[in-house]
Amino acid sequence: MLDAPDKSQVAFRHWVRRLVTGAAELKAFDAGEIDAVMDRDSGIAVLMPEAQSALHDSNRIALSALDALPGEVCVLDANGVVVMTNKAWRLASMAHERVGLDARAGENIFEACRDVPESERKYAAEIAEGLRQVLTRGRESMSCKYDCRASRTRRQCTFTIAAVTGSGPVNALVTREWSGEPPAAKKTRSPSQRRMSKSALLVQAGAKNRLLASLPAADYARMVSGFEPVKLSYGEVLYEPGDPMDAVYFPDNCLVSLLTLVEGHRALEVGLVGREGMIGARLALGAATSSVRALVQGTGTAMRMSSPRFLKEFRRSPALQRTLFQFTDTLMIQISQTAACNRFHLVEARLARWLLMTAERMASVDFHLTHEFLADMLGVRREGVTVAASALQRRNLIRYRRGDITILDTRGLEATSCSCYRYVQSQGAARMNGG
């Protein structure tokens, strides 16, 4: 026997229903497809209980994504209060005895700047001023050096502060990077080593994976002997939650979905990775197991590297660390945006967004996807996928037959998609350009 609905929730829904105008909107509200309603008198958006719960869940997803980043990151609110810090930041705080303008969740970074030792105040003042400019929209980002002179062993680090803008107040994302080890003495290379480096350059020039193609030639030359070309097939599972990550994958022209499991069997896509990134980034933080299901949704090739070899290359290459940080930062934005998109946007717009992201990562407008697979990706019933796909097909935006999809009008599909696609795309481009 089903439990009776909570009387307070029924009353709340009845009160919110009176705010809905228009027959189509009222029909969507009664079907449970609307999660927020605008009160025209107050101008305030009223969230339904399910949407409030989803926002809470998305915050947990965002924190998990932060913890997956290899660099040290903290998030500030509009007043400079630390909202959250990732695992790398917290571990560094303990290892470095809280030097380097350290702040924990709930602390105000402006107060931390005032409390630093006299020898570090000029550095702290520069950071405080830069943060004020970022939070007041005076600049998009800033970066400055910090000399920790008060520590027992003198250390240096670099702070980078970037605005995180939205419809409300500006928040800020702060990263902290400690100076690396002094460069090793230059070694004379043998003729065979020089020939191998030239071969590596030729291979890198043809690399389809953008993350690998962006690395300095010397770093790529060291890594190339550890790569194994593999074919990844549609439906293949690379990791399940809790599985050891024995290898990492750099996709060439395949596509991998990152799915979170609910109650052990229901799956919802939270991320999508193709030629712009890699699978297995959590290894960089010392995590040995996967937190998601990594499912191949587009057949193609990838470069595989064993986990021990990857960690060795990661530790010795600051360039790989920076590139991986940029990718995981973009992935975190995608994960957070997807969590909100799955709750607040209609299925047709979400499907358009998802098809565009797939085409972009596979470098192809043709791919094979079943109704069942799309339903899992979008978190809807198969019937919902049928309705949305049929609507896009009637407008000649796509052709869809027996799982074979062809995008016919990319610009039209972009106009149909929700704003999440353009936002994630712009954020990814900004980070690739060093923004």
Secondary structure, 3 states (H helix, E strand, C coil): CCCCCCHHHHHHHHHHHCCCCCHHHHHHHHCCCCCEEEECCCCEEEECHHHHHHHHHHHHHHHHHHHCCCCEEEEECCCCEEEEECHHHHHHHHHCCCCCCCCCCCCEHHHHHHCCCHHHHHHHHHHHHHHHHHHCCCCCEEEEEEEECCCCCCEEEEEEEEEECCCCCCEEEEEEEECCCCCCCCCCCCHHHHHHHHHHHHHHHCCCCHHHHCCCHHHHHHHHHHCEEEEECCCCEEECCCCECCEEEEECCCEEEEEEEECCCEEEEEEEECCCCCECHHHHHCCCECCCEEEEEECEEEEEEEHHHHHHHHHHCHHHHHHHHHHHHHHHHHHHHHHHHHHHCCHHHHHHHHHHHHHHHHCCCEEECCHHHHHHHHCCCHHHHHHHHHHHHHCCCEEEECCEEEECCHHHHHHHCCHHHHHHHHHHHHHHCCC
